[in-house]
Amino acid sequence: MNLFECEKLLTDALNPLASKSLFYTARNMLENKGAMKTDERLLVYRHNISGVFIQTLASTFMTCEAILGHACFATYAREYGWSREKKTGDLNAFGEEFPAYILKQVISRHELNGYAYLADLAKLEWLIEKSRLSDDDDHNDLVNETDIVSYDPGTVYPVLTASLQLLKSQYTVFDIWQLHKQSEDRSGVFAIHDMDYLSIHRDSEDDVIIQKIDSTMFNFLTMATKGVSLLELAGDAPVKMMQCMSIAIQRGWCAGFRIDVGEPNDFY
């Protein structure tokens, strides 16, 4: 057995879902030294890794942890950590699949009846973390809004800042998150209502800002994230597009514009 195979066997054996035979095979690779038996030492490693899972998720999903309680949240965090599909070693990306995991638990576990909003709340907290960690690159190849007037709008592509994240939910998840931060009573804010549309972005002071936006702006920004031109964004409503574009620039959501042709023309 080479070193890679030994490391994989040990890593797999640390998973609480591992079979007893796998656990014992890994145990037999270790020597008994000191007062602790080899299986006890493996269990210490397993416990420590589970602790990292819990701490990492709790630092991102603080409101979810507060609502579920630490013990319940820790149970889900351990299960998620050991069963997640993407085995990334990057702790910054560790919680990416947690909202989807929570959604599955809400659907399948009777103890989460009444917590249907929890998956969207987890998604909001993940997008906040994603916005906080995003790299708003210095786009040297972009032009500003005053330099695009002489270009065909079909060749002008708005580029949104990397920190901009979008969320729509049928629950008042922003209100829940905000009230939790203010340590206020959260009763009565869980009811289903008209869709909430939220923008999450980092401002010039590197603070994460969450704002409620209307459906028109949400749809405009969603289309813009797909890399479409101003002509495509305008569709049959160029005035509305210009209004949305102006707001996006004012709020710092638009990093600039990419031009797909080399020379200005006389389109206007």
Residue pairs with C-beta under 8 A, 6 or more apart in sequence:
1 9
6 29
9 22
9 25
9 26
9 29
10 26
10 29
12 18
12 22
12 26
13 22
13 23
13 25
13 26
13 27
13 42
14 42
14 45
14 46
14 49
15 46
15 82
16 46
16 50
16 78
16 82
17 82
17 83
23 39
23 42
24 39
26 42
27 38
27 39
27 42
28 38
30 38
30 41
30 42
31 38
32 38
36 44
49 81
50 78
50 81
50 82
52 81
52 91
53 77
53 78
53 80
53 81
53 82
53 94
54 73
54 74
54 77
54 78
54 81
56 91
56 94
56 95
57 65
57 73
57 77
57 80
57 81
57 94
57 95
57 98
58 65
58 70
58 73
58 77
60 95
60 98
60 125
60 126
60 129
61 73
61 95
61 98
61 122
61 125
61 126
62 125
62 180
63 121
63 125
63 176
63 177
63 180
63 181
64 73
64 102
64 118
64 121
64 122
64 125
65 73
66 180
67 115
67 118
67 121
67 176
67 180
67 186
68 76
68 118
76 101
76 102
76 105
80 97
80 98
80 101
81 94
84 97
84 101
85 97
86 93
86 96
86 97
88 94
92 133
95 126
95 129
96 126
98 122
98 126
99 119
99 120
99 122
99 123
99 126
100 119
102 118
102 119
102 122
103 119
105 112
106 112
106 115
106 116
106 118
106 119
112 118
114 190
116 171
117 169
117 171
117 172
117 173
117 176
117 190
120 167
120 169
120 170
120 171
120 173
121 171
121 173
121 176
121 177
123 167
123 169
123 173
124 167
124 169
124 173
124 174
124 177
124 198
124 200
124 210
125 177
127 165
127 166
127 167
127 200
128 165
128 200
128 208
128 210
130 165
131 163
131 164
131 165
131 200
131 201
131 202
131 208
132 163
132 202
132 208
134 161
134 162
134 163
134 202
135 162
136 161
136 162
136 163
136 202
136 255
137 162
139 159
139 255
139 256
141 258
142 159
142 255
142 256
142 257
142 258
143 256
143 257
143 258
143 259
144 256
144 257
145 245
145 249
145 257
147 257
148 156
148 230
148 257
148 259
149 268
150 264
150 265
150 266
150 267
150 268
151 259
151 261
151 264
151 265
151 267
152 231
152 261
152 265
152 267
153 229
153 230
153 231
153 234
153 267
154 229
154 230
154 231
154 232
155 229
155 259
155 260
155 261
156 229
156 230
156 231
156 257
156 258
156 259
156 260
157 227
157 228
157 229
157 230
157 257
157 258
157 259
157 260
158 224
158 230
158 233
158 245
158 248
158 254
158 256
158 257
158 258
159 254
159 255
159 256
159 257
159 258
160 221
160 224
160 225
160 248
160 253
160 254
160 255
161 201
161 202
161 252
161 253
161 254
161 255
163 200
163 201
163 202
163 208
164 199
164 200
164 201
164 221
164 225
164 253
165 199
165 200
165 201
166 197
166 198
166 199
166 200
166 218
166 221
166 222
166 225
167 173
167 196
167 197
167 198
167 200
168 195
168 196
168 197
168 198
168 218
169 195
169 196
169 198
170 192
170 193
170 194
170 195
170 196
171 190
171 191
171 192
171 193
171 196
172 189
172 190
172 191
172 193
172 196
173 196
174 196
174 198
174 210
174 212
175 189
176 186
176 189
176 190
177 210
178 210
179 185
179 186
179 189
180 186
195 215
196 212
197 212
197 213
197 214
197 215
197 217
197 218
198 210
198 211
198 212
198 213
199 210
199 211
199 213
199 217
199 218
199 221
199 251
199 253
200 208
200 209
200 210
201 208
201 209
201 251
201 252
201 253
202 208
202 209
203 209
203 252
204 252
211 251
213 221
216 240
216 244
217 244
217 247
217 248
220 233
220 241
220 244
220 245
220 248
221 244
221 248
221 253
223 232
223 233
224 233
224 248
224 254
229 260
230 241
230 245
233 241
233 244
233 245
234 241
234 242
235 241
245 254
248 254
